[in-house]
């Protein structure tokens, strides 16, 4: 039986094992998805073990996505554009890095009925690997403000965007983002909400923007998602939708067969 690892820190809360193991069982595939709680100091050694174990590959999550890009033997164009790896496929002893976050974000929006975002001002909270994928997708025709916990991290994300983008990107400080009174759309690409906190606590934005995507994938709706659903003018993408669709693409990269999407959806703790 081959394994697939989830590499991150922390990972005990992850909903990915239930999805992937339900998919393996449905298709009769002799694989198992397991979690590996890996610190920064352990990441290099863990990927070395990945080369030699009976493992199809791995998912990589917070906080290792950007570091994983530097440690794989080869990376897809998508992973290089985003500047992060969230999926690793093992081929012999070589590790091939890819990134399914952008396709997960795109298909998650579509599943939420948000078929088009164009000519709007979008605020993205966060400057990590998932934020990079979202900004890359949103820059097709929109102006994007990126707020990181440090302005330097946000500026690095903006500077890394490809030259063929059609929208504009600008870094702002966290305090500047908190003082904004309006934006057309908002993406929470931070872990805020993972433990029941409201990602917009202390923000001046009022009313809520017309589109909110919260990438936090937890069993209960985050406070931001609940508040957005209560405001009837807001189109909402729950983080479970992005998780579902990025996971389906990762499954296909490891196995070479289409993911049983509805089986994976049914394995989530609530319907999305």
C-alpha positions in Angstrom: 0.0 0.0 0.0 1.4 3.4 -1.0 0.9 6.5 1.0 0.4 10.2 0.4 1.7 12.5 3.0 0.3 15.9 4.2 3.3 17.9 5.3 2.7 21.0 7.5 2.7 22.4 11.0 0.2 22.1 12.5 -1.8 19.5 10.5 -4.0 17.6 13.1 -7.0 19.7 12.2 -6.8 18.9 8.4 -9.9 17.6 6.6 -7.8 16.3 3.7 -7.3 12.7 4.9 -11.1 12.1 5.0 -11.5 13.4 1.4 -8.6 11.5 -0.1 -9.1 8.3 1.7 -12.8 8.2 0.7 -11.7 8.8 -3.0 -9.0 6.0 -2.8 -11.6 3.6 -1.3 -14.3 4.5 -3.9 -11.9 3.7 -6.8 -10.4 0.6 -5.1 -6.9 2.2 -5.1 -4.4 0.7 -2.6 -3.3 4.0 -1.1 -3.6 5.9 2.2 -3.4 9.6 3.0 -1.6 10.4 6.3 -0.5 13.5 8.1 3.1 14.5 9.0 3.5 17.3 11.4 6.8 18.8 10.3 8.6 21.8 11.7 10.8 24.1 9.6 13.9 22.3 10.8 12.5 18.9 9.8 11.3 19.8 6.3 14.5 19.0 4.4 14.9 15.6 6.0 11.2 14.8 5.5 11.5 15.4 1.8 14.6 13.2 1.6 12.5 10.4 3.2 9.8 11.1 0.7 12.2 10.2 -2.1 12.7 6.7 -0.8 9.5 5.7 0.9 6.6 3.8 -0.7 4.8 7.1 -1.3 3.0 8.5 -4.3 3.7 12.1 -3.2 2.5 14.7 -0.8 0.5 17.8 -0.1 2.4 20.7 1.4 0.6 23.2 3.6 1.3 26.1 6.0 4.1 27.1 6.6 6.2 25.1 4.1 4.8 25.9 0.6 7.5 28.4 -0.4 10.3 26.5 1.2 9.2 23.3 -0.7 9.7 25.1 -4.0 13.4 25.4 -3.2 13.7 21.7 -2.2 12.1 19.8 -5.0 14.1 18.6 -8.0 11.7 20.0 -10.6 8.8 22.4 -10.5 5.9 23.1 -12.9 5.4 26.4 -14.6 2.4 27.0 -12.3 4.4 26.4 -9.1 7.2 28.7 -10.3 4.6 31.5 -11.2 3.0 31.2 -7.8 6.3 30.9 -6.0 5.1 27.9 -3.9 4.5 24.2 -4.0 1.4 22.6 -2.5 1.6 19.2 -4.3 4.6 16.9 -4.8 4.6 13.9 -7.1 7.4 11.3 -6.6 8.9 9.9 -9.7 11.6 7.4 -8.7 13.8 9.4 -6.3 12.9 12.7 -8.0 10.4 15.1 -6.5 8.2 17.1 -8.9 6.6 20.1 -7.4 3.3 21.6 -8.5 0.6 23.9 -7.2 -3.1 23.4 -7.4 -4.2 26.4 -5.3 -5.0 28.6 -8.2 -7.2 26.0 -10.0 -8.8 25.3 -6.6 -9.6 29.0 -6.1 -10.9 29.4 -9.6 -13.2 26.3 -9.4 -14.2 27.1 -5.9 -15.5 30.5 -7.0 -17.3 28.8 -9.8 -18.9 26.3 -7.4 -20.1 29.2 -5.2 -21.8 30.8 -8.3 -19.1 33.5 -8.6 -18.5 33.1 -12.3 -16.7 36.3 -13.0 -14.7 38.9 -11.0 -13.6 41.8 -13.3 -12.9 45.5 -13.1 -13.1 45.6 -9.3 -10.8 46.5 -6.4 -9.9 43.5 -4.4 -8.2 43.4 -1.0 -6.2 40.2 -0.3 -5.3 39.6 3.3 -2.1 37.5 3.5 1.1 37.2 1.5 1.9 33.4 1.6 1.6 30.7 -1.0 -2.2 30.6 -1.1 -2.4 34.4 -1.3 0.0 34.3 -4.3 -2.2 31.9 -6.2 -5.3 34.0 -5.5 -3.5 37.3 -6.6 -2.3 35.6 -9.8 -5.9 34.6 -10.6 -7.4 38.0 -9.6 -4.9 40.0 -11.6 -6.7 39.0 -14.8 -8.6 42.3 -15.1 -8.8 43.6 -11.5 -6.8 45.9 -9.2 -5.5 44.0 -6.2 -4.3 45.4 -2.8 -2.2 42.9 -0.8 -1.9 43.3 2.9 0.7 41.2 4.8 1.6 41.2 8.4 4.8 42.9 7.2 4.9 45.3 4.3 8.1 43.6 3.1 6.4 40.3 2.6 3.5 41.9 0.7 5.9 43.9 -1.5 7.8 40.7 -2.3 4.5 39.0 -3.4 3.6 42.0 -5.6 7.1 42.2 -7.2 6.9 38.4 -8.0 3.8 38.7 -10.2 4.4 38.1 -13.9 4.6 40.9 -16.3 1.7 39.7 -18.5 -0.9 40.5 -15.8 -3.7 42.8 -17.0 -4.6 44.3 -13.6 -2.5 46.1 -11.1 -1.2 45.0 -7.7 0.0 47.1 -4.8 1.2 46.2 -1.3 -0.3 47.9 1.7 0.4 47.6 5.4 -1.9 45.7 7.7 -2.8 49.0 9.4 -3.7 50.6 6.1 -5.9 47.7 5.2 -7.7 48.0 8.6 -8.4 51.6 7.9 -10.0 51.1 4.5 -13.7 51.8 4.5 -14.6 49.9 1.3 -13.4 47.5 -1.3 -15.4 45.6 -4.0 -14.2 42.2 -3.0 -12.1 40.6 -0.2 -10.1 37.4 0.0 -8.9 36.1 3.4 -5.8 34.1 2.7 -4.6 34.1 6.3 -5.2 31.5 9.0 -7.5 34.1 10.8 -10.7 32.3 11.5 -9.1 28.9 12.1 -9.8 29.2 15.9 -13.1 31.1 15.8 -11.8 34.7 15.4 -13.3 37.1 12.9 -10.7 37.9 10.2 -12.1 41.4 9.9 -12.1 42.2 13.6 -10.9 45.8 13.9 -11.3 46.6 10.2 -13.3 49.7 9.2 -14.8 48.2 6.0 -18.5 48.8 6.1 -20.7 47.5 4.7 -19.1 44.2 3.8 -17.8 44.0 0.2 -20.0 42.4 -2.5 -17.8 39.3 -2.7 -15.9 37.5 0.1 -13.7 34.4 -0.3 -12.4 33.0 3.0 -9.8 30.3 2.3 -9.8 28.9 5.9 -11.1 25.3 5.5 -12.6 24.2 8.8 -15.4 22.0 9.9 -17.6 24.9 11.0 -18.2 28.1 9.0 -15.8 30.8 10.0 -17.2 33.9 11.6 -16.4 35.9 8.4 -18.3 33.4 6.3 -21.3 33.4 8.7 -21.4 37.2 8.7 -21.1 37.4 4.9 -24.0 34.9 4.4 -26.2 37.0 6.7 -25.6 40.0 4.6 -27.7 39.2 1.6 -25.8 41.4 -0.9 -22.6 39.3 -0.5 -21.5 36.5 -2.7 -19.5 34.0 -0.6 -16.9 31.4 -1.2 -16.3 29.1 1.7 -12.8 27.7 2.2 -14.0 24.2 1.9 -14.7 24.7 -1.7 -11.2 25.7 -2.5 -9.9 22.8 -0.4 -12.1 20.4 -2.3 -11.1 21.5 -5.8 -7.4 21.9 -5.1 -7.5 18.4 -3.5 -9.2 16.9 -6.6 -6.5 18.2 -8.9 -3.7 16.9 -6.5 -5.4 13.5 -6.5 -5.3 13.4 -10.3 -1.6 14.4 -10.4 -0.7 11.5 -8.0 -3.0 8.8 -9.5 -3.4 9.8 -13.2 -7.2 9.2 -12.9 -10.1 11.6 -12.5 -11.0 12.4 -8.9 -14.4 11.2 -7.7 -15.4 14.8 -6.8 -18.8 14.1 -5.3 -17.3 11.3 -3.1 -14.7 13.8 -1.8 -17.4 16.4 -1.3 -19.5 14.0 0.7 -16.5 13.3 3.0 -16.4 16.9 4.1 -18.0 17.7 7.5 -20.7 19.9 6.0 -22.2 20.3 2.6 -20.7 23.0 0.3 
